[in-house]
Amino acid sequence: MSIFEDGPVTAEVLDRAGASLAAESARFTARGWMPGTAGNLSVTVGRDPLRLAVTASGLDKGELTPADIVVVDADGVGVLGEGGSEQRPSAEAGLHARIAAVTGAGAVIHVHALAAVTAGHHWPEGVVLRDLEMLKGIGHSAHGETVTIPVIANGQDMTVLGDAFEALYVRPASGENDVPALIVADHGIYAWGRDLRQARWHLELTEALLQIVLSRR
């Protein structure tokens, strides 16, 4: 559950969500993962109905303010009258919403990290990881367990991408963890978690794991 889901979607909640999204966007811009206006982040601010606060489209992600968010519904469509700005949400907001709906994520991060794009090119059927210590950071065993980061083909229709993601997503059994990342081939990576901090950790650890397997090719 996101820390922003505990009550009504108030102006204060959206301001805190916007500040958190702006700070994380600046972090990833500094790492070179959100060049120019590329990439987008979201936090879940409501479940019934599903509502996400998503970074606005067409803005430099290193210069966002708390006001540069849009509230979207389960289809990634901007919802007027529920707070946030009236700017355009990212065109990829629909995939954020699908991931949040399917996984229960409280936050989703989408960036254009090099290792993820490269790995998706080399292993379009999925990137297999095994016997690597940092797998523990994404909720899996460092030894004896095979973890596959799913890869889907790129496209501009978020419903198609969402369907492709859901077809590959493995719902975890009780007490187990999912694989909290998705590579979109020739595009970038999505990572998620219960909140922005955990989503960031999952992203950073997955990118580091992908760097390792690429170096072994």
Residue pairs with C-beta under 8 A, 6 or more apart in sequence:
1 44
1 104
1 106
1 194
2 43
2 44
2 45
2 106
2 107
2 194
2 195
3 106
3 195
4 13
4 16
4 17
4 43
4 44
4 45
4 53
4 106
5 44
5 45
5 46
5 47
5 106
7 13
9 45
9 46
9 51
9 71
9 82
9 83
10 83
11 83
13 45
14 45
14 53
14 69
14 71
14 83
14 84
15 66
16 66
17 43
17 45
17 53
17 69
18 53
18 64
18 65
18 66
18 67
18 68
18 69
18 84
19 66
20 43
20 196
21 41
21 42
21 43
21 53
21 55
21 64
21 66
21 69
21 196
22 64
22 65
22 66
22 68
24 41
24 109
24 196
24 200
25 34
25 39
25 41
25 55
25 61
25 62
25 64
26 61
26 62
26 63
26 64
27 200
28 34
28 39
28 61
28 109
28 111
29 35
29 60
29 61
29 62
30 62
31 113
33 39
33 111
33 112
33 113
34 61
34 62
34 111
34 112
35 112
36 60
36 61
37 57
37 58
37 59
37 60
37 61
38 61
38 111
38 112
38 188
39 61
39 110
39 111
39 112
39 188
40 54
40 55
40 57
40 61
40 90
40 92
40 93
40 96
40 110
41 54
41 55
41 107
41 108
41 109
41 110
41 196
42 52
42 53
42 54
42 55
42 72
42 93
42 96
42 97
42 100
42 107
42 108
43 52
43 53
43 106
43 107
43 195
43 196
44 50
44 51
44 52
44 100
44 105
44 106
44 107
45 51
45 52
45 53
45 71
49 73
49 74
50 73
50 74
50 97
50 100
50 101
51 71
51 72
51 73
51 79
51 82
52 71
52 72
52 76
52 93
52 96
52 97
52 100
52 108
53 69
53 70
53 71
53 84
54 69
54 70
54 71
54 72
54 76
54 89
54 90
54 93
54 96
55 61
55 64
55 68
55 69
55 70
55 90
56 64
56 68
56 69
56 70
56 85
56 87
56 88
56 89
56 90
57 87
57 88
57 89
57 90
57 91
58 87
58 88
59 68
59 87
67 85
68 85
68 87
69 84
69 85
70 78
70 84
70 85
70 86
70 87
70 88
70 89
70 93
71 78
71 79
71 82
71 83
71 84
72 78
72 79
72 89
72 93
72 96
72 97
73 79
73 97
74 97
74 101
75 94
75 97
76 89
76 92
76 93
76 94
76 95
76 96
76 97
76 98
76 158
77 89
77 93
77 94
78 84
78 86
78 88
78 89
80 86
90 96
91 156
91 158
92 110
92 158
93 158
94 158
94 159
94 161
94 162
95 110
95 158
95 161
95 162
95 165
95 190
96 108
96 110
96 190
98 158
98 161
98 162
98 165
98 166
99 105
99 108
99 162
99 165
99 182
99 190
99 192
100 106
100 108
100 192
102 165
102 166
102 169
103 169
103 178
103 180
103 192
105 180
105 192
105 193
105 194
105 199
106 193
106 194
106 195
106 196
106 199
107 192
107 193
107 194
107 195
107 196
107 198
107 199
108 190
108 191
108 192
108 199
109 190
109 191
109 192
109 196
109 199
109 200
109 203
110 188
110 189
110 190
111 188
111 189
111 203
112 187
112 188
112 189
113 188
113 189
113 203
113 207
115 207
115 210
115 211
115 214
116 183
116 188
116 189
116 206
116 207
116 210
117 183
117 186
117 187
117 188
117 189
118 210
118 214
119 127
119 149
119 151
119 183
119 210
119 213
119 214
120 127
120 151
120 183
120 184
120 185
120 186
120 187
120 189
121 185
121 186
122 214
122 217
123 151
124 151
124 153
124 185
125 151
126 148
126 149
126 150
126 151
126 168
127 148
127 149
127 151
127 183
127 210
127 213
128 146
128 147
128 148
128 213
129 135
129 146
129 147
129 148
129 149
129 209
129 213
130 145
130 146
130 147
131 142
131 143
131 144
132 142
132 209
132 212
133 142
134 142
134 205
134 208
134 209
134 212
135 141
135 142
135 145
135 147
135 209
136 142
137 201
137 202
137 205
138 147
138 177
138 179
138 180
138 181
138 202
138 205
138 206
138 209
139 176
139 177
139 178
139 180
140 147
140 177
140 179
147 179
148 179
149 179
149 181
149 182
149 183
149 206
149 210
150 165
150 168
150 169
150 179
150 182
150 183
151 182
151 183
151 184
151 185
152 161
152 164
152 165
152 168
152 182
152 183
152 184
152 185
153 164
153 184
153 185
154 161
154 184
154 185
154 186
154 187
155 161
161 184
165 182
168 182
169 178
170 178
170 179
171 178
172 178
180 191
180 192
180 193
180 199
180 202
180 206
181 189
181 190
181 191
181 192
181 202
181 203
181 206
182 189
182 190
182 191
183 189
184 190
189 203
189 206
189 207
191 199
191 200
191 202
191 203
191 206
192 199
192 202
193 199
193 200
193 201
193 202
